[in-house]
Amino acid sequence: MMAIEQEYEEIDFAVRAFQNTTGRIRYSSVPVVVATHGMTLGGGCEIALHADHVQASAETYIGLVEMGVGVIPGGGGTKEMARRASQAYFSGDIQLPTLKERYLNIGMAKVATSAQEALELDLLLKNRDKVTIGFNNLITDAKAAALNLAKQGYTQPVPEKIKALGKDGLGMFMVGAHSMHAAGYITEHEKLMSEKLAYAICGGDLSAPTLVSEQYLLDLEREAFLSLCGERKTLERIEHMLKKGKPLRN
């Protein structure tokens, strides 16, 4: 509603507040466990991405779906996908495909239709998160996970550097968006959205792959989010979703 009413200072404040919230989840002095069940979309997904552990019901539908309403994930979701890609890089690796996979998942507003699929999409972490079959034991399992983290001597995480690919990734993603638009697969506005997402997830137009802070990527994420909120076609998407309950292609 703030976007429709063009209250941009309020939007900026709200996005900063949400980024600070997910940051406090990540860097809490006590373990934070998130239990997911059913629809875990957009901001709900971003909260789960920043937890120390996710105890997911098998029937979890999770994804970063913000592109459906004309914006990019603004609560740390874009940054987190860049961070997870960075953690997956290894010496001698061709890194672009690793980031591209996560870029496309956001760009296509892909939703995992089960906890198992979420593990495959890197929305849940295979070496950390667990799945509960059914719903009845979900909270019990989540509580046990939190207690186990505490017993193991949980220590507060420290901020880490993220490898941003800069122009190496940005150029490829921009060309891809242009080609998709030229072929008629995406609209002009979807091309703009894809370019904004590319800029944020690649760390801007850095001349070479560079280690950057989480805050650097969060600032780019917020800048892209606010920029898209000022676009008429984004406002049309938001209004259509609020009234019709389904996304608008414009």
C-alpha positions as CSV (number, residue, x, y, z in Angstrom):
1,M,0.0,0.0,0.0
2,M,2.9,2.4,0.7
3,A,4.2,1.8,-2.8
4,I,0.8,2.6,-4.3
5,E,0.6,5.8,-2.3
6,Q,4.2,6.6,-3.2
7,E,5.4,7.0,0.4
8,Y,9.0,6.3,-0.5
9,E,10.6,7.4,2.8
10,E,8.2,5.1,4.6
11,I,9.1,2.3,2.2
12,D,12.8,2.9,2.7
13,F,12.3,2.8,6.5
14,A,10.3,-0.4,6.3
15,V,12.8,-2.2,4.1
16,R,15.7,-1.1,6.4
17,A,13.8,-2.3,9.4
18,F,13.1,-5.7,7.8
19,Q,16.8,-6.0,6.7
20,N,17.8,-5.2,10.3
21,T,15.4,-7.9,11.6
22,T,16.8,-10.6,9.4
23,G,20.3,-9.5,10.3
24,R,19.5,-9.8,14.0
25,I,18.1,-13.3,13.3
26,R,21.4,-14.2,11.6
27,Y,23.7,-12.7,14.3
28,S,21.6,-13.5,17.4
29,S,23.5,-14.4,20.5
30,V,21.2,-17.4,21.0
31,P,20.3,-20.1,18.4
32,V,17.3,-19.2,16.2
33,V,15.3,-22.1,14.7
34,V,12.5,-21.5,12.2
35,A,9.7,-24.1,11.8
36,T,8.1,-23.9,8.4
37,H,4.8,-25.3,7.2
38,G,2.6,-24.5,4.2
39,M,3.1,-21.2,2.4
40,T,6.5,-19.7,3.3
41,L,6.8,-17.1,0.6
42,G,8.6,-13.8,0.2
43,G,9.4,-12.3,3.6
44,G,8.6,-15.6,5.3
45,C,11.2,-17.3,3.1
46,E,13.7,-14.5,3.9
47,I,13.3,-15.1,7.7
48,A,13.9,-18.8,7.2
49,L,17.0,-18.1,5.1
50,H,18.7,-16.2,8.0
51,A,18.0,-18.8,10.7
52,D,20.6,-21.0,12.3
53,H,18.4,-24.0,11.5
54,V,15.2,-24.6,9.6
55,Q,12.9,-27.5,10.7
56,A,10.7,-27.8,7.7
57,S,7.4,-29.7,7.4
58,A,7.6,-31.9,4.4
59,E,4.6,-29.9,3.1
60,T,6.5,-26.6,2.9
61,Y,6.0,-24.4,-0.1
62,I,8.9,-21.9,0.0
63,G,10.3,-19.3,-2.4
64,L,11.3,-15.8,-3.1
65,V,8.3,-14.6,-5.1
66,E,8.7,-10.8,-5.0
67,M,9.3,-10.6,-8.8
68,G,5.7,-11.5,-9.2
69,V,4.7,-8.1,-7.8
70,G,7.4,-6.2,-9.6
71,V,10.2,-5.9,-7.0
72,I,13.2,-8.0,-5.9
73,P,13.5,-9.6,-2.5
74,G,14.3,-6.7,-0.2
75,G,14.7,-8.3,3.3
76,G,18.1,-9.9,2.7
77,G,16.9,-12.6,0.3
78,T,18.9,-11.4,-2.7
79,K,22.0,-10.9,-0.6
80,E,21.5,-14.3,0.9
81,M,21.4,-16.0,-2.5
82,A,24.6,-14.2,-3.4
83,R,26.1,-15.4,-0.1
84,R,25.1,-19.0,-0.6
85,A,26.5,-18.9,-4.1
86,S,29.8,-17.5,-2.7
87,Q,30.0,-20.3,-0.2
88,A,29.6,-22.8,-3.0
89,Y,32.5,-21.5,-5.1
90,F,35.7,-23.4,-5.0
91,S,39.2,-22.9,-6.4
92,G,39.3,-23.4,-10.2
93,D,35.5,-23.5,-10.4
94,I,33.5,-21.7,-13.2
95,Q,31.5,-19.6,-10.8
96,L,28.9,-18.0,-13.1
97,P,26.6,-21.1,-13.3
98,T,26.5,-21.3,-9.5
99,L,25.2,-17.7,-9.2
100,K,23.0,-18.0,-12.4
101,E,21.0,-20.8,-10.9
102,R,20.1,-18.7,-7.8
103,Y,19.5,-15.6,-10.0
104,L,17.0,-17.5,-12.2
105,N,15.2,-19.0,-9.2
106,I,14.5,-15.4,-7.9
107,G,13.9,-14.1,-11.4
108,M,11.3,-16.8,-12.2
109,A,9.8,-16.5,-8.7
110,K,10.3,-20.2,-8.3
111,V,8.5,-21.9,-5.4
112,A,9.6,-25.3,-4.0
113,T,6.5,-27.4,-3.6
114,S,8.0,-29.6,-0.9
115,A,10.8,-29.4,1.6
116,Q,12.8,-31.9,-0.5
117,E,12.6,-29.6,-3.5
118,A,13.6,-26.7,-1.3
119,L,16.8,-28.6,-0.4
120,E,17.5,-28.9,-4.2
121,L,16.9,-25.2,-4.8
122,D,19.3,-24.2,-1.9
123,L,16.4,-22.6,0.0
124,L,17.1,-25.2,2.7
125,L,20.6,-26.3,3.4
126,K,21.4,-30.0,3.1
127,N,24.1,-30.0,5.7
128,R,22.0,-28.1,8.3
129,D,18.3,-28.1,7.9
130,K,15.9,-31.1,8.6
131,V,12.5,-32.2,7.4
132,T,9.7,-33.4,9.6
133,I,7.1,-35.7,8.0
134,G,3.7,-34.4,8.9
135,F,2.8,-31.4,11.1
136,N,2.1,-32.9,14.5
137,N,5.8,-33.2,15.6
138,L,7.1,-30.1,13.9
139,I,7.3,-27.8,16.9
140,T,8.7,-30.6,19.0
141,D,11.4,-31.3,16.5
142,A,12.2,-27.5,16.1
143,K,12.5,-27.2,19.9
144,A,14.8,-30.2,20.1
145,A,17.0,-28.6,17.3
146,A,17.3,-25.4,19.3
147,L,18.2,-27.1,22.5
148,N,20.8,-29.3,20.6
149,L,22.4,-26.2,19.2
150,A,22.6,-24.6,22.6
151,K,24.1,-27.8,24.1
152,Q,26.7,-28.0,21.4
153,G,28.1,-24.6,22.6
154,Y,26.4,-22.3,20.1
155,T,28.4,-19.2,19.4
156,Q,27.2,-16.0,17.7
157,P,28.2,-15.9,14.0
158,V,30.5,-13.2,12.8
159,P,29.9,-11.2,9.6
160,E,31.6,-12.7,6.6
161,K,32.8,-11.4,3.3
162,I,30.9,-12.4,0.1
163,K,32.4,-12.9,-3.3
164,A,30.6,-10.6,-5.7
165,L,31.2,-11.3,-9.3
166,G,30.6,-7.8,-10.5
167,K,30.8,-7.2,-14.3
168,D,31.7,-10.9,-14.9
169,G,28.1,-11.9,-13.9
170,L,26.3,-8.7,-14.6
171,G,27.2,-8.7,-18.3
172,M,26.0,-12.3,-18.8
173,F,22.7,-11.6,-16.9
174,M,22.1,-8.4,-18.8
175,V,22.6,-10.1,-22.2
176,G,20.3,-12.9,-21.1
177,A,17.5,-10.5,-20.1
178,H,17.9,-8.6,-23.4
179,S,17.7,-11.9,-25.4
180,M,14.6,-13.1,-23.5
181,H,12.9,-9.8,-24.2
182,A,13.9,-9.7,-27.8
183,A,12.5,-13.2,-28.3
184,G,9.2,-12.2,-26.6
185,Y,9.5,-14.4,-23.6
186,I,9.5,-11.5,-21.1
187,T,8.0,-8.0,-21.1
188,E,9.9,-4.7,-21.1
189,H,9.2,-4.3,-17.4
190,E,10.3,-7.8,-16.6
191,K,13.5,-7.0,-18.5
192,L,14.0,-4.0,-16.2
193,M,13.3,-6.1,-13.1
194,S,15.8,-8.7,-14.3
195,E,18.4,-6.1,-14.8
196,K,17.8,-4.6,-11.3
197,L,18.1,-8.1,-9.8
198,A,21.3,-8.8,-11.7
199,Y,22.9,-5.6,-10.5
200,A,22.0,-6.4,-6.8
201,I,23.0,-10.0,-6.8
202,C,26.3,-9.4,-8.7
203,G,27.4,-6.6,-6.4
204,G,27.0,-3.9,-9.0
205,D,29.4,-3.2,-11.8
206,L,32.6,-4.1,-9.9
207,S,35.5,-4.4,-12.4
208,A,36.5,-7.8,-11.1
209,P,35.2,-10.4,-8.6
210,T,35.6,-8.8,-5.2
211,L,35.0,-9.7,-1.6
212,V,32.3,-7.3,-0.2
213,S,30.4,-7.0,3.0
214,E,26.8,-8.1,3.6
215,Q,25.8,-4.5,4.2
216,Y,27.2,-3.5,0.7
217,L,24.9,-6.1,-0.9
218,L,22.0,-5.1,1.3
219,D,22.3,-1.5,0.3
220,L,22.2,-2.5,-3.4
221,E,19.2,-4.7,-2.7
222,R,17.3,-1.9,-1.0
223,E,18.2,0.6,-3.7
224,A,16.9,-1.8,-6.4
225,F,13.7,-2.5,-4.4
226,L,13.0,1.2,-4.0
227,S,13.7,2.0,-7.6
228,L,11.2,-0.6,-8.8
229,C,8.6,0.7,-6.3
230,G,8.7,4.0,-8.3
231,E,7.8,2.2,-11.6
232,R,4.2,2.5,-12.7
233,K,4.1,-1.1,-13.9
234,T,5.3,-2.3,-10.5
235,L,2.4,-0.4,-8.9
236,E,0.0,-2.1,-11.4
237,R,1.3,-5.5,-10.4
238,I,1.0,-4.8,-6.7
239,E,-2.6,-3.5,-7.1
240,H,-3.6,-6.4,-9.3
241,M,-2.2,-8.9,-6.7
242,L,-4.1,-7.2,-3.9
243,K,-7.4,-7.1,-5.9
244,K,-7.2,-10.4,-7.8
245,G,-4.9,-12.5,-5.8
246,K,-2.8,-13.5,-8.8
247,P,0.2,-12.0,-10.6
248,L,0.0,-9.6,-13.5
249,R,2.2,-10.0,-16.6
250,N,2.8,-6.4,-17.9
